Amino acid sequence: MRPAFAALALLLALSAGPSAFAGVKTQIWSVPAGAGPHDVAADPAPDGLVYYTAQRQGALGILDPKTGKVEQLPLGSGSHPHGVIVGPDRAAWITDSGLNAIVRVDPTTRAIKTWPLPKGTPYANLNTATFDKAGVHWFTGQSGFHGRVDPKTDKIEVWESPHGRGPYGIATTPGGDVFYASLAGSHIARINLATGVPEVIRPPTANQGARRVWSDSKNGVWVSEWNSGNLVS
């Protein structure tokens, strides 16, 4: 669990100088007290909003950087949102561990749509998500699950992950592969997008606690190892 912060800070790179990072400026926007901001995602469009999960208050935070206005949208009774990403549709997509559901918030109307995990699915402790190249939403559940939602059909599927508890971070490579990291399982896995079956890949360090996974522009996969303190690729 990350510590709660009283403010949301974004780093804005200014164009002055030859370096893209020259003249970096820090700007701080206050958010409601007790919100417990957990994950944050920014719409890359010029007029895009910035979203954060107000984990302690069961809400989605919405910041308009142009005006500085911050609002929070309650996601429902029992909500405890973990991750948030901006989808290809520019909506906020939330993995809500409290609701055991995937939640979408429309950026214009603020309409909320919820996909509960299939009936009979145990508590998944939903964590993070990514979209594949076909626009399908893939997600992890730290209790030992991974799954997907197809926004075109509203079909949601969940699988038990190999080696039980742990699925946490997840990412899509430019080439279209989807990988997740298993914190408790100390491995990463590449998901077969047709069948949902993961191929487990063991990093060289035992019990390293692979927590988050990212891809670079050349399809290289990078992993942050929570237990060992390593960054590996």
Beta strands, then each sheet from edge to edge (+ up, - down):
strand 1: 7-12
strand 2: 25-30
strand 3: 37-42
strand 4: 50-54
strand 5: 59-64
strand 6: 69-74
strand 7: 81-86
strand 8: 92-96
strand 9: 101-105
strand 10: 112-116
strand 11: 126-131
strand 12: 137-141
strand 13: 145-150
strand 14: 155-160
strand 15: 167-172
strand 16: 178-182
strand 17: 187-191
strand 18: 198-201
strand 19: 210-215
strand 20: 221-225
strand 21: 231-232
sheet 1: 1+ 2-
sheet 2: 3+ 4- 5+ 6-
sheet 3: 7+ 8- 9+ 10-
sheet 4: 11+ 12- 13+ 14-
sheet 5: 15+ 16- 17+ 18-
sheet 6: 19+ 20- 21+
end
